[in-house]
């Protein structure tokens, strides 16, 4: 099972707190977007629940999101309500491409760039 974690690592400064987001909740909305010479981003919708409230409350601009061994930084947030009236947050987070390419083995980069 994939893991998505939010940290209080703000804009590449070391954080000291980390919470796991509910990937099952985000499964249908989770997307990875890679555009050559542009961005590498993830987006998802998180729903406020009692079990994951600490992670939900950490969703703020510039916060770090860890997914699949890479850190992304929240660039866009949009709050809303789901069909049951629960609070939701649409999140878009960008990776820094230079760091991604430096830490990715060349055989994996060839697969990404194809």
N, C-alpha and C positions, 0 to 999 in steps of 0.2 A: 504494500500500500504506500502511495506517495505521501510525503510529509510536507506541510507548508507551515512555516514558523515565522512569527513576527518578533522583531527585537526592538529595543529602544535605542538601537544603533542609528543615530541621526546623521545622515549625510556623511557616511564613512568615518564616524567617530565611534570609538569603542563603547559598546553598551554593556549593561550588566543584568538585563532582564530579557527573558525570552518566553513566549507562550505559543502553544500549538493551536493552529486554526483547524476547524473541522473540515477536512478534505471531502468527506462524504456529502456535506452540505453544499460544497462548491463544485462538485463533480460535473454537473451539467453546464455550469457557466465558465469553467476553467479553460483558458486558452493560452497557448504559447505562440507568439508572433515574432518571426525573424525576417527582417528585410535587409538584404545585402547593402552595405555602405550606409545603413540607416540605424534601425533600432532592433533590439532584442528585448521583448517585453512579455510580461504575463498579465493577465487580467482575470478577475473572478468577482463573484458576488458573495459576500459573507453575510450571514444572518445572525442577529443578536440572539443568543440563547444563554440561559443561566450557566450552563456548563462551560461555555467558551466566552463569557462576558469579558474576562480580563484581556484576552487576545483581541476581541472586537474593539474594546476601548483603547487599545494601542494603535489602531489604524489611523495614523495621522500623516500629513505630508512629510516626505523626506525620511520616514522610518524605513528600516531595513526589513526585507522579506527574504527568507531563505527557502529556496525550492530547488530540488534536484542538484544539490551541491553548489549552487550559485546564489549570490546575494543580489537582490534587486532593490531599487529605491522607489518608494511610492511617489508618483508624479501627479496622479489625478484621483480624486475621491468624489463620489456622488451618493448622497444618502437617499433612501427611499423606504417604501413599505412593501412587504410581500403580500400575497393573496390572503394571508391569515392575519394581517395587520402587524406583523413583526418587523422591527427595524432591520433594514439591510444597508449594506455599503458596497457600491460598485468600486472596485479598486483596479487601477492600472499602475504597474510598476516596471521601471526600465532597468536593465543591466548596463553596466559600463562596458562597451564592446572591447576596448583595449585590454582591460583586465580579463575578460572572458577569453579572448584569443590567446593571451599569454598563459593562461592556466588550462587550456584545452589541448590535448595531444593532437598532433597534425593529422593523424588518420581520422579522428572524429571531426576535425574542421573540414576535411574533404567531403565527408558525408553531409555536414551542415550546409556547405556551399553549393552542393549539387542541386 
